Amino acid sequence: MGESELKRVHAEEKLLSCAAVQTAGGRVQVRWEADGAATPMGQLAYFIEFLTLTPEFDS
């Protein structure tokens, strides 16, 4: 496997690790970085999506 092939495979893996999240402000693109450090805000986008889509917190 050549260097260009490895770059293409790595780019495809990055695309697979992306997800769209619906928030009150619109759609947000979330991308996981396998080599990145964990942060306390890491799951915040998914919690915001939960709050946006459930009617319990509309008021």
Distance bins in CASP14 RR format, pairs under 12 A and 6 or more apart:
PFRMAT RR
TARGET T0000
AUTHOR 0000-0000-0000
RMODE 2
METHOD distances of the structure
MODEL  1
1 7 0 0 0 0 0 1 0 0 0 0 0
1 8 0 0 0 0 1 0 0 0 0 0 0
1 9 1 0 0 1 0 0 0 0 0 0 0
1 10 0 0 0 0 0 1 0 0 0 0 0
2 8 0 0 0 0 1 0 0 0 0 0 0
2 9 0 0 0 0 1 0 0 0 0 0 0
2 10 0 0 0 0 0 1 0 0 0 0 0
3 9 0 0 0 0 0 1 0 0 0 0 0
3 10 0 0 0 0 0 1 0 0 0 0 0
4 10 0 0 0 0 0 1 0 0 0 0 0
4 11 0 0 0 0 0 1 0 0 0 0 0
5 11 0 0 0 0 0 1 0 0 0 0 0
5 12 0 0 0 0 0 1 0 0 0 0 0
6 12 0 0 0 0 0 1 0 0 0 0 0
6 13 0 0 0 0 0 1 0 0 0 0 0
7 13 0 0 0 0 0 1 0 0 0 0 0
7 14 0 0 0 0 0 1 0 0 0 0 0
8 14 0 0 0 0 0 1 0 0 0 0 0
8 15 0 0 0 0 0 1 0 0 0 0 0
9 15 0 0 0 0 0 1 0 0 0 0 0
9 16 0 0 0 0 0 1 0 0 0 0 0
10 16 0 0 0 0 0 1 0 0 0 0 0
10 17 0 0 0 0 0 1 0 0 0 0 0
10 34 0 0 0 0 0 1 0 0 0 0 0
10 35 0 0 0 0 0 1 0 0 0 0 0
11 17 0 0 0 0 0 1 0 0 0 0 0
11 18 0 0 0 0 0 1 0 0 0 0 0
12 18 0 0 0 0 0 1 0 0 0 0 0
13 31 0 0 0 0 0 1 0 0 0 0 0
13 32 0 0 0 0 0 1 0 0 0 0 0
13 33 0 0 0 0 0 1 0 0 0 0 0
13 34 0 0 0 0 1 0 0 0 0 0 0
13 35 0 0 0 0 0 1 0 0 0 0 0
14 29 0 0 0 0 0 1 0 0 0 0 0
14 31 1 0 0 1 0 0 0 0 0 0 0
14 32 0 0 0 0 1 0 0 0 0 0 0
14 33 0 0 0 0 1 0 0 0 0 0 0
14 34 0 0 0 0 1 0 0 0 0 0 0
14 35 0 0 0 0 0 1 0 0 0 0 0
15 29 0 0 0 0 0 1 0 0 0 0 0
15 31 0 0 0 0 1 0 0 0 0 0 0
15 32 0 0 0 0 0 1 0 0 0 0 0
16 31 0 0 0 0 0 1 0 0 0 0 0
16 32 0 0 0 0 1 0 0 0 0 0 0
16 34 0 0 0 0 0 1 0 0 0 0 0
17 29 0 0 0 0 0 1 0 0 0 0 0
17 30 0 0 0 0 1 0 0 0 0 0 0
17 31 1 0 0 1 0 0 0 0 0 0 0
17 32 1 0 1 0 0 0 0 0 0 0 0
17 33 1 0 0 1 0 0 0 0 0 0 0
17 34 1 0 0 1 0 0 0 0 0 0 0
17 35 0 0 0 0 0 1 0 0 0 0 0
17 36 0 0 0 0 0 1 0 0 0 0 0
18 27 0 0 0 0 0 1 0 0 0 0 0
18 28 0 0 0 0 0 1 0 0 0 0 0
18 29 1 0 0 1 0 0 0 0 0 0 0
18 30 1 0 0 1 0 0 0 0 0 0 0
18 31 1 0 1 0 0 0 0 0 0 0 0
18 32 1 0 0 1 0 0 0 0 0 0 0
18 33 0 0 0 0 0 1 0 0 0 0 0
18 45 0 0 0 0 0 1 0 0 0 0 0
19 27 0 0 0 0 0 1 0 0 0 0 0
19 28 0 0 0 0 1 0 0 0 0 0 0
19 29 1 0 0 1 0 0 0 0 0 0 0
19 30 1 0 1 0 0 0 0 0 0 0 0
19 31 1 0 0 1 0 0 0 0 0 0 0
19 32 0 0 0 0 1 0 0 0 0 0 0
19 43 0 0 0 0 0 1 0 0 0 0 0
19 45 0 0 0 0 1 0 0 0 0 0 0
19 46 0 0 0 0 1 0 0 0 0 0 0
19 49 0 0 0 0 1 0 0 0 0 0 0
20 26 0 0 0 0 1 0 0 0 0 0 0
20 27 1 0 1 0 0 0 0 0 0 0 0
20 28 1 0 0 1 0 0 0 0 0 0 0
20 29 1 0 1 0 0 0 0 0 0 0 0
20 30 1 0 0 1 0 0 0 0 0 0 0
20 31 0 0 0 0 0 1 0 0 0 0 0
20 45 0 0 0 0 1 0 0 0 0 0 0
20 46 0 0 0 0 0 1 0 0 0 0 0
20 49 0 0 0 0 1 0 0 0 0 0 0
21 27 1 0 0 1 0 0 0 0 0 0 0
21 28 1 0 1 0 0 0 0 0 0 0 0
21 29 1 0 0 1 0 0 0 0 0 0 0
21 30 1 0 1 0 0 0 0 0 0 0 0
21 31 0 0 0 0 0 1 0 0 0 0 0
21 42 0 0 0 0 0 1 0 0 0 0 0
21 43 0 0 0 0 0 1 0 0 0 0 0
21 44 0 0 0 0 1 0 0 0 0 0 0
21 45 1 0 1 0 0 0 0 0 0 0 0
21 46 1 0 0 1 0 0 0 0 0 0 0
21 47 0 0 0 0 1 0 0 0 0 0 0
21 48 1 0 0 1 0 0 0 0 0 0 0
21 49 1 0 1 0 0 0 0 0 0 0 0
21 50 0 0 0 0 1 0 0 0 0 0 0
21 51 0 0 0 0 0 1 0 0 0 0 0
21 52 0 0 0 0 1 0 0 0 0 0 0
21 53 0 0 0 0 1 0 0 0 0 0 0
22 28 1 0 0 1 0 0 0 0 0 0 0
22 29 0 0 0 0 0 1 0 0 0 0 0
22 30 0 0 0 0 0 1 0 0 0 0 0
22 45 0 0 0 0 0 1 0 0 0 0 0
22 46 0 0 0 0 0 1 0 0 0 0 0
22 48 0 0 0 0 1 0 0 0 0 0 0
22 49 1 0 1 0 0 0 0 0 0 0 0
22 50 0 0 0 0 0 1 0 0 0 0 0
22 51 0 0 0 0 0 1 0 0 0 0 0
22 52 1 0 0 1 0 0 0 0 0 0 0
22 53 1 0 0 1 0 0 0 0 0 0 0
22 54 0 0 0 0 0 1 0 0 0 0 0
23 29 0 0 0 0 0 1 0 0 0 0 0
23 30 0 0 0 0 0 1 0 0 0 0 0
23 44 0 0 0 0 0 1 0 0 0 0 0
23 45 1 0 0 1 0 0 0 0 0 0 0
23 46 0 0 0 0 0 1 0 0 0 0 0
23 47 0 0 0 0 0 1 0 0 0 0 0
23 48 1 0 1 0 0 0 0 0 0 0 0
23 49 1 0 0 1 0 0 0 0 0 0 0
23 50 0 0 0 0 0 1 0 0 0 0 0
23 51 0 0 0 0 1 0 0 0 0 0 0
23 52 1 0 1 0 0 0 0 0 0 0 0
23 53 0 0 0 0 1 0 0 0 0 0 0
24 48 1 0 0 1 0 0 0 0 0 0 0
24 49 0 0 0 0 1 0 0 0 0 0 0
24 50 0 0 0 0 0 1 0 0 0 0 0
24 51 0 0 0 0 1 0 0 0 0 0 0
24 52 1 0 1 0 0 0 0 0 0 0 0
24 53 0 0 0 0 1 0 0 0 0 0 0
24 54 0 0 0 0 0 1 0 0 0 0 0
24 57 0 0 0 0 0 1 0 0 0 0 0
24 58 0 0 0 0 0 1 0 0 0 0 0
25 45 0 0 0 0 0 1 0 0 0 0 0
25 48 0 0 0 0 1 0 0 0 0 0 0
25 49 0 0 0 0 0 1 0 0 0 0 0
25 51 0 0 0 0 0 1 0 0 0 0 0
25 52 0 0 0 0 1 0 0 0 0 0 0
26 45 0 0 0 0 0 1 0 0 0 0 0
26 48 0 0 0 0 0 1 0 0 0 0 0
26 49 0 0 0 0 0 1 0 0 0 0 0
26 52 0 0 0 0 1 0 0 0 0 0 0
26 53 0 0 0 0 0 1 0 0 0 0 0
27 45 0 0 0 0 0 1 0 0 0 0 0
27 48 0 0 0 0 0 1 0 0 0 0 0
27 49 0 0 0 0 1 0 0 0 0 0 0
27 52 0 0 0 0 0 1 0 0 0 0 0
28 44 0 0 0 0 0 1 0 0 0 0 0
28 45 1 0 1 0 0 0 0 0 0 0 0
28 46 0 0 0 0 0 1 0 0 0 0 0
28 48 1 0 0 1 0 0 0 0 0 0 0
28 49 0 0 0 0 1 0 0 0 0 0 0
28 52 0 0 0 0 0 1 0 0 0 0 0
29 45 0 0 0 0 1 0 0 0 0 0 0
30 41 0 0 0 0 0 1 0 0 0 0 0
30 42 0 0 0 0 1 0 0 0 0 0 0
30 43 0 0 0 0 1 0 0 0 0 0 0
30 44 0 0 0 0 1 0 0 0 0 0 0
30 45 1 0 1 0 0 0 0 0 0 0 0
30 46 1 0 0 1 0 0 0 0 0 0 0
30 47 0 0 0 0 0 1 0 0 0 0 0
30 48 0 0 0 0 0 1 0 0 0 0 0
30 49 0 0 0 0 1 0 0 0 0 0 0
31 42 0 0 0 0 0 1 0 0 0 0 0
31 45 0 0 0 0 0 1 0 0 0 0 0
32 38 0 0 0 0 0 1 0 0 0 0 0
32 39 0 0 0 0 0 1 0 0 0 0 0
32 42 0 0 0 0 1 0 0 0 0 0 0
32 43 0 0 0 0 0 1 0 0 0 0 0
32 45 0 0 0 0 0 1 0 0 0 0 0
32 46 0 0 0 0 0 1 0 0 0 0 0
33 39 0 0 0 0 0 1 0 0 0 0 0
33 42 0 0 0 0 0 1 0 0 0 0 0
36 42 0 0 0 0 0 1 0 0 0 0 0
39 45 0 0 0 0 0 1 0 0 0 0 0
40 47 0 0 0 0 0 1 0 0 0 0 0
41 47 0 0 0 0 1 0 0 0 0 0 0
41 48 0 0 0 0 0 1 0 0 0 0 0
42 48 0 0 0 0 0 1 0 0 0 0 0
43 49 0 0 0 0 0 1 0 0 0 0 0
43 50 0 0 0 0 1 0 0 0 0 0 0
44 50 0 0 0 0 0 1 0 0 0 0 0
44 51 0 0 0 0 0 1 0 0 0 0 0
45 51 0 0 0 0 0 1 0 0 0 0 0
45 52 0 0 0 0 0 1 0 0 0 0 0
46 52 0 0 0 0 0 1 0 0 0 0 0
46 53 0 0 0 0 0 1 0 0 0 0 0
47 53 0 0 0 0 0 1 0 0 0 0 0
47 54 0 0 0 0 0 1 0 0 0 0 0
47 57 0 0 0 0 0 1 0 0 0 0 0
48 54 0 0 0 0 0 1 0 0 0 0 0
48 57 0 0 0 0 0 1 0 0 0 0 0
50 56 0 0 0 0 1 0 0 0 0 0 0
50 57 0 0 0 0 1 0 0 0 0 0 0
51 57 1 0 1 0 0 0 0 0 0 0 0
51 58 0 0 0 0 1 0 0 0 0 0 0
52 58 0 0 0 0 1 0 0 0 0 0 0
END
